[in-house]
Amino acid sequence: MKKLIQLSTLIALTVSTAFAGNLATKSSVLKWKGSKGAAGFKLGSHYGKITLKDGNVLTKDGKLTGGDFVVDMTDFTVDDLSGEWAQKFIGHMKSSDFFKVDKFPTSKLKITSVKGNTVAANLTINGVTNPIKFDYKKNGSAYSGKVAFDRTKFNMNYGSDSSLGDKFIHSDVELEFTVKAK
């Protein structure tokens, strides 16, 4: 009976550890950047930060093997604007033109495979999932890199008509990340 209780405790600890977020969300950083301008020309950009809500980094023998991350789309900033302009921009980004935050308050990334320093993952934004690939670097318990995705593949088509001239919003969104495991 004692061994059964010990085994049950061990299984419960293993399961709770495997599914409890092991990401240091407060010291992890996600920076975003989007650009605008006539098709083929980047005439300006906006940039800021997004809050990482939860996540897990999975490793084996000190090497990244997987992970999943949840981003809080209700909590992001625009760092190149201030005051009323920043409020308007954030409101527009949260609207149905872009992230539809009322309906989709989180976005997710799930690593599907890791080969060397290249990650294949599924990115889910606005309830739409698409595969992406990116490279990362490891420094201690931190993983960093850059990811780019085409926003139009996630039903964010506002401003994507190239006939808009300098009002044209480029499809690629850049994310620079540093995530740290606890």
Buried (B, 14 or more C-beta within 10 A) or exposed (E): EEEEEEEEEEEEEEEEEEEEBBBBBEEBBBBBBBBBBBEEEEEEEBBBBBBBBBBBBBBEEEEBEBBBBBBBBBBBBBEBBEEEEBEEBBEBBBEBEBBBBEEBBBBBBBBEEBEEBEBEBBBBBBEEBEEBEBEBEBEEBBBBBEBEBBBEBBBBBBBBEEEBEEEBBBBEBBBBBBBBBE
